[in-house]
Amino acid sequence: MLNPFQRACTDVYGDGDFAHVQDLEQAREAGDTLFAFLMIELASSEGCDGGEEALRRLDMAVADIQAVAAAIQRGGTAAR
């Protein structure tokens, strides 16, 4: 069973293409690794126990994705 944060993810991710997903196993089998990652990060079993924690995890994921995008824009090499 999905928690409210996971349900919000299924409802909006991919314009609702994953709204049918009912558990983490289905999320993993959906074939979209970013979706599966988000569903795992938002899982109660992974310690996501409230709205603040869900938002913190999403903020961290966004920051990581932005850092990778910036590295690619710089030519694929991270600052060292």
MODELLER restraints for C-alpha pairs under 7 A, 6 or more apart:
rsr = mdl.restraints
at = mdl.atoms
rsr.add(forms.Gaussian(group=physical.xy_distance, feature=features.Distance(at['CA:1:A'], at['CA:22:A']), mean=6.12, stdev=0.5))
rsr.add(forms.Gaussian(group=physical.xy_distance, feature=features.Distance(at['CA:1:A'], at['CA:23:A']), mean=5.47, stdev=0.5))
rsr.add(forms.Gaussian(group=physical.xy_distance, feature=features.Distance(at['CA:2:A'], at['CA:22:A']), mean=6.35, stdev=0.5))
rsr.add(forms.Gaussian(group=physical.xy_distance, feature=features.Distance(at['CA:2:A'], at['CA:23:A']), mean=5.87, stdev=0.5))
rsr.add(forms.Gaussian(group=physical.xy_distance, feature=features.Distance(at['CA:3:A'], at['CA:43:A']), mean=6.98, stdev=0.5))
rsr.add(forms.Gaussian(group=physical.xy_distance, feature=features.Distance(at['CA:3:A'], at['CA:44:A']), mean=6.88, stdev=0.5))
rsr.add(forms.Gaussian(group=physical.xy_distance, feature=features.Distance(at['CA:5:A'], at['CA:42:A']), mean=6.13, stdev=0.5))
rsr.add(forms.Gaussian(group=physical.xy_distance, feature=features.Distance(at['CA:5:A'], at['CA:54:A']), mean=6.95, stdev=0.5))
rsr.add(forms.Gaussian(group=physical.xy_distance, feature=features.Distance(at['CA:6:A'], at['CA:39:A']), mean=5.69, stdev=0.5))
rsr.add(forms.Gaussian(group=physical.xy_distance, feature=features.Distance(at['CA:6:A'], at['CA:42:A']), mean=5.78, stdev=0.5))
rsr.add(forms.Gaussian(group=physical.xy_distance, feature=features.Distance(at['CA:6:A'], at['CA:43:A']), mean=6.77, stdev=0.5))
rsr.add(forms.Gaussian(group=physical.xy_distance, feature=features.Distance(at['CA:10:A'], at['CA:16:A']), mean=6.42, stdev=0.5))
rsr.add(forms.Gaussian(group=physical.xy_distance, feature=features.Distance(at['CA:10:A'], at['CA:18:A']), mean=5.15, stdev=0.5))
rsr.add(forms.Gaussian(group=physical.xy_distance, feature=features.Distance(at['CA:10:A'], at['CA:19:A']), mean=4.67, stdev=0.5))
rsr.add(forms.Gaussian(group=physical.xy_distance, feature=features.Distance(at['CA:10:A'], at['CA:21:A']), mean=6.72, stdev=0.5))
rsr.add(forms.Gaussian(group=physical.xy_distance, feature=features.Distance(at['CA:11:A'], at['CA:18:A']), mean=6.81, stdev=0.5))
rsr.add(forms.Gaussian(group=physical.xy_distance, feature=features.Distance(at['CA:11:A'], at['CA:19:A']), mean=4.84, stdev=0.5))
rsr.add(forms.Gaussian(group=physical.xy_distance, feature=features.Distance(at['CA:21:A'], at['CA:27:A']), mean=6.16, stdev=0.5))
rsr.add(forms.Gaussian(group=physical.xy_distance, feature=features.Distance(at['CA:24:A'], at['CA:39:A']), mean=6.83, stdev=0.5))
rsr.add(forms.Gaussian(group=physical.xy_distance, feature=features.Distance(at['CA:27:A'], at['CA:36:A']), mean=5.21, stdev=0.5))
rsr.add(forms.Gaussian(group=physical.xy_distance, feature=features.Distance(at['CA:27:A'], at['CA:39:A']), mean=6.91, stdev=0.5))
rsr.add(forms.Gaussian(group=physical.xy_distance, feature=features.Distance(at['CA:28:A'], at['CA:36:A']), mean=5.20, stdev=0.5))
rsr.add(forms.Gaussian(group=physical.xy_distance, feature=features.Distance(at['CA:40:A'], at['CA:46:A']), mean=6.99, stdev=0.5))
rsr.add(forms.Gaussian(group=physical.xy_distance, feature=features.Distance(at['CA:41:A'], at['CA:57:A']), mean=6.85, stdev=0.5))
rsr.add(forms.Gaussian(group=physical.xy_distance, feature=features.Distance(at['CA:42:A'], at['CA:48:A']), mean=5.48, stdev=0.5))
rsr.add(forms.Gaussian(group=physical.xy_distance, feature=features.Distance(at['CA:42:A'], at['CA:54:A']), mean=5.94, stdev=0.5))
rsr.add(forms.Gaussian(group=physical.xy_distance, feature=features.Distance(at['CA:48:A'], at['CA:54:A']), mean=5.94, stdev=0.5))
rsr.add(forms.Gaussian(group=physical.xy_distance, feature=features.Distance(at['CA:71:A'], at['CA:77:A']), mean=5.55, stdev=0.5))
rsr.add(forms.Gaussian(group=physical.xy_distance, feature=features.Distance(at['CA:71:A'], at['CA:78:A']), mean=5.09, stdev=0.5))
